[in-house]
Amino acid sequence: MVHPSDRSMTLLLSDEKVCIRCAVEKPRTEYYAHPQMADGLLGACKVCVKEGMRIRRRTNPKVQEYD
């Protein structure tokens, strides 16, 4: 059995990560920081996060009030 701290060290040492939305392996620099995640990065890449926000702004009237 792998100890959780060993797993997180492996994640931190990797140069790339697979996006949970587009499933493309990208450099760690293509992800926003997120201190609550095991590897310290958000699961979706910056491109996917931005696209999701664009869609949310277009489809959600409450969000449009702030734009």
N, C-alpha and C positions, 0 to 999 in steps of 0.2 A: 504494500500500500504506500502511496506517495503522500508525504506530509504536505499539508496546504502551503506551508512557507516555501517548500522546495518548488512547488508548481508556480508560485508567483515569481520566484527568482528566475525560472525558465522564461516566463512571459516577459519579464523586464529585460532580459538579455536578447530577445529576438529583435531583429531589425524591421520586421514586417508583421502585419496583422491583417486578418481577413474581415472585411466589413460585413456586419450582420444583415444589411439591407441589399447591397448589390453583389455580395459574395466575391468581391475582387480583392486579391491580396495587394496591399498598398504599404508604403513606408509609414512608420509610426508618426512621422511629421504631418501626415494627412488626416490626423484625428485630433479632436479637441481634448484637452485635459479634463479629467473627471476624477477627483480624489477618492470617491467612494467605490470605484471599480478596482478589481484586483490588480490590473496592470497600470492603473492610473489614467486610462484613456477611455473616452466614450466608445461604445460598441459600433456605432455607425460613423463612416468617414465624413469629412467636412462637406463634400459634394452632396452626399445623400441627406445630411442634416439641412443644408441650405435649400435643397429641392423640397424637402418635407415642409419647411417653413413657408416657402413660396405657395405651395398647395394649400396649406392651412390658412394663410392670409387671404387667398382667393375664395375659399369656401366657407370661412367662418366670419359672419358679420360682426361678432363681438371684437375680433382681432382687427378687423378693418377700421373700427372706430379710432384705433390708436395710430394708424398709419397716416 
